[in-house]
């Protein structure tokens, strides 16, 4: 059998009717499939996969009930193949996927692009901060209004800035060196206790109240040195400089953009004005009470 769409996509399913995978096993499976070049999506409890049309889809999971070996998609254009992965390691699961691809007479997938973001939708709150912060139009919004990685080839190697400012540790870069950016386990207790909440408008010197929230957040301890908004801002500035060289942007355009020092100065000025306003309000309240 040969499909008109040569793409074989893979879904790691942990939703209703299946048992979740341990974090380490999930990471190993994803790495094995991605390194072989397969497009992979993850679906957790309450999640769903949308926007799939044409070709074949392999659904992997620890299913609680027997699954048919294959079934037509809801549109009738996608053939879905189910594989129960209970008791199989990453190498065995990769063998299952490869076997399905061979049966369908599909070409081998291309090499894995070494640098691109992956969204963990079990954590993502759809706040759109990654879309606002990224300089390279990597992110987009689906027809359902959900954030997605739309232009992964636009992503710049060694720039994990969007992951550093994600409020819920929902953006992963599998090729990054350190956790939690590379997908290492982050416990719910860690998130509740020390999750870094970065407001993009505060980071870029916009909203006064957001600047105050950002200043407060900096005073708290971070569960990982890699969750660093200061480094994110520097990486963003470095990418902007490289972009100027690559695209030959006119100097007057670059000159109109705020520098790192200007961004910080604007945020500090906004904070100072807010503090002065707060002190004035406190003084008036004191005189009124007297």
N, C-alpha and C positions, 0 to 999 in steps of 0.2 A: 504493500500500500504506500502511495506517495501523496503527501498533502500539498495543496497549492501554497499554503503558508509554511515555509521551511523551519519555523521557529518552534522549538519545544520548550515550553515554560514549566516551571516547577513551583508548587505551593506547599509550604510546610504548614500543615493544618493542625491547630490546637484549639479549635472552637468547640461548639456544642457537639456531643457525640464522640469526643475523643479525650484522651488523657494528655495533660501537658508534658512536655519534655523537660528534663533537668537542664539548667542553663548551660552547663559545660557541653552536654551532648548536642544541644541546639547549635551552639557556636561551632562545634566540630563539623556538624552536618552542613551548615551554611558555608563554612570555609571550603569544604571538599567540593561542593557544587559550584561555588563561585570561581574557585581556582580552575575548574574544568570549563568555565565559560557559560554556565547556564544562568538565564534570568530567574531569580528566585524571589518569591514573596512569602511573607509570614502572616498567618491569620490566627489571632488569639480569640479568647472567649468574647463573644459579642461582636466580633469583627466580621467583615465580609470582603470578598474580592470583587472589584468592579472594573469595567473597561476592557474585558478580555473578549476578543473577537478573532475568529479564524485560527487555524493551526491545531495544536494538541497541547493538553495540559495534564501534567502528572501531579496528583495530589498525594502527599505523604503524610501519614499520621499514625498514632496509636489508637485505632478505632475501637469503640466499645461494642459495636455490632459489625457483622459481616458487610463488606462493601462490594459492589459489583466490580468485576475486573475493568469494565469501561462503561461509559454512559455518555449520551449526547449532552452538550451544554444547553442552557436555556434558549439560546438563540438558534440552536441547530447547526451552528457553524464551527463549534468547538467540540472536539472529542476529548473526553475526560477519562484519565486512567488512574485508578486507585491502587496504592500499595501500602499495606500495613507494615510499619517498620519496627514493631515490637521485637526486641531481642537482637536487632541488627546494629552494627556499629556504622560509622560514617562511610567506611570503605564498602561495606555491604549495601548500603543505601545508594551510594553512587553507582554500584554495579546494577542495581534495579533500574535506575534511571537510564543508564547507558543501554541496558537491554531493551527498554521500551523504544528508545531512539533508533536502535538497530532494526527492530521489528517494523518500525514505520518508515524505514529507509530514508531517514533524515540526515542531513550533513552534520558533521561535528560542529559544536558551537565555537565561536571565536574565542581568542584569548581574553582573559579577565583584565579589563582596564584596571591598572593598579591603584587608582585613586578616585573614589566617588563616595557620596554619602548614602547611608541606608537609614530609613526612618523606622523606628520601632513604634508601631501604631498602638501597642499596648500601653505606652507611656505618653504618646503625643496627645496634646490637648487642642491642637489646631489653632494655636495662638498666632501663627504666621510670622513670628519674629525672624525665623530663618529666611523667609522670603524678603523681608524688609532689610535684613543685614547683608545678605549676599550681593556682591558686586557683579556677578557673572550670569545672572538669570538661570541659575541651576534649578530653582524651585518654581513650581507652578501650582495651579489649583484645578482640581478635577471638576467635571460638570456637576458633581454632588457638593461642591464647595469644600473639598478636602485637600489639604496640602499634600504635594507629591514631588518626587524628584523627576523633573521633566526633561532637563537637558544635562545629563550627567557628564557628557563629554566637555561641557564648559567648565567643569570644576578644575581648580588649579592644584596640582600635586603639592602635598605638604601644607595645604591651607585648611585646617580644621576649625576655622574661626566660628562658623555657624554652630558647630557642636559645643563650643565653649560657652556660647550665650544662650543655648537652648534651656529654657527654665526647667524642663523635666527630664533631662538626660536622654532625650528620645532620638538624637541623631548620632549615628555610629559611622566610623571610618575603619573598616576591617583591616586596612594596611597600616594604621597608625601604631606607634610603638607602645603607648601606655593606656591604661584604663582610667576612667570608664569609657573614654572616647573610642577605644578599639573594640568595645562590646563586652568587656569584662563585667562580671556580675555586680549589680548595684542593688542592695537590699532596700526594701520599703522603709525600714527603720532609718537607714542613711538618708533617704530622700526626705522623710518627714522631719528629721532632725537638722540636716545641714544642706538641703538642696539650695543652690544658688539661684535666686530670682533676679534676673537682669532685665530691665526695661530698656528697649532699644532707644527710645526717645531720650531717656536720661543719659545713656552712654554717649549719644551723639550731641548732647547739650541742648535738648529741646524743652521738655516739660519740667517746670520747677519742682512739682511734687514728686515726679518720677526721679528727679535728681536726688531728692532727699531719701527716697526709698533705696536708691542705688547706694548712696553713702552709708546707709544703715546696713545694707547687705554686706558691704565690704568689711564691716567691723566683725562680722561673724566668721567663725572658723569654717573652712571648706574641707569636705571629705577627700578631696584630691587636689593636688597642686595643679593638675591639668585643667581644672575648671576655673579658668582665669580670664576675666573680662579684659584686663589690661593687655595681656598677650594677644587676645582676640583682636583688639583694636589695632595693635601694632602689625599683626599679620594682614589685617585688612588694608592698612596703609601701604605695606610692602607690595601687596598685590596691585594696588592702584598705581604704584610707581612702575611696576613691570608692565602693566596694561598701557601706560603712556608710551613706553618704548616700543611695544609690539605694534600698537595701532597708530603711532606717530600723531598723538593728540597735540593740538596747538598749545603752546605755553600759556596763552591767555586763558584757555579753558581750565588747565590745571591750576593756574593761579587763583581762579575763582573758587576752588574747592578749599574747604577748611583744612588746615594742617592739624597734626596731633596736638600740638600745644594750643592751638586756637580752640579746638574742641574742648580740651580740658579747662581752658580759661573761661570759656562760655559757661560750662557747667558750674565752675567755682563761683562765678559772678551770680549766677542764678541762685545758688545755694546761699550766698551771702545776703542777697536781697530778701530771700525767704526768711532767713534767720532774723534780719532787722525788722521785717514785718511782724514776725512772731513776738519779738521783744516789745515792739510798740504796742501790739494788741494786749500783751500782758500788763504793760504799764497803765493803759487806759482802764483795763478791768480792775486794777488795784485802786486807782483814783475813784472809780465809780463806787467801789465797795466802801470806801472811806466817806 
